[in-house]
Amino acid sequence: GKHVRRKPFPDQAIESPEFIPALSGNVIAYVDMAFFAKNKYMVMVVPRLGNWLDIAPLDTKHTKKVVFAVAQMVGYLFGKQLKVTMIVSDRESALTAKDAIAILQGRAVELSFSGASAKVPIIERALRSIQEIARCIVRSLRFPLFQTIIHFIMEAAKWTMNMRRTRSNNNGPPAFQYVMGRKVNVTIDLRFVFGSY
């Protein structure tokens, strides 16, 4: 057959991180624990970043595991030059421990707790939203799911929420642009490598 010479595709232009806001003062993150398909997750929401949502799986509710999960989510934002200075929780027992407070204060993160048996509406809405998205994905699959796939489903639900505008943030860019500094690229950000699960 004939050999056809094709010109290489031009490299995609790298967008400048113009959507990363200049944050000053207290950047408050709300954390709470979520349960899905017998798995436990720590969920964090940052309203000032377009309701940025992040999750971290938990094996147990031990203090070290919970603190490590929270520190991991906060550290991800630190790596994006976005500093969280306060965390609000509804008196999660693991976070009220002295060891947890000392570790987070070592990162210059202050802990604040709501009143006894009081719920924080913004994190409660985030928990219901991510559980509902993950539940819809699970119900659409007609075969038994392993625990590893459940974690991937929760990750997919997380990025689905971060890539779209929320009702409380319907004017500004989605959370993905705030944190990543660029718009969503379908060919890159929604690509799933075959066999990675």
Salt bridges, closest charged atoms under 4 A:
ASP54 OD1 - LYS158 NZ 3.26
ASP59 OD2 - LYS65 NZ 3.76
ASP90 OD2 - LYS119 NZ 3.53
GLU92 OE2 - LYS61 NZ 3.88
GLU132 OE1 - ARG135 NH1 2.90
GLU155 OE1 - LYS158 NZ 3.21
ASP189 OD1 - ARG182 NH2 2.71
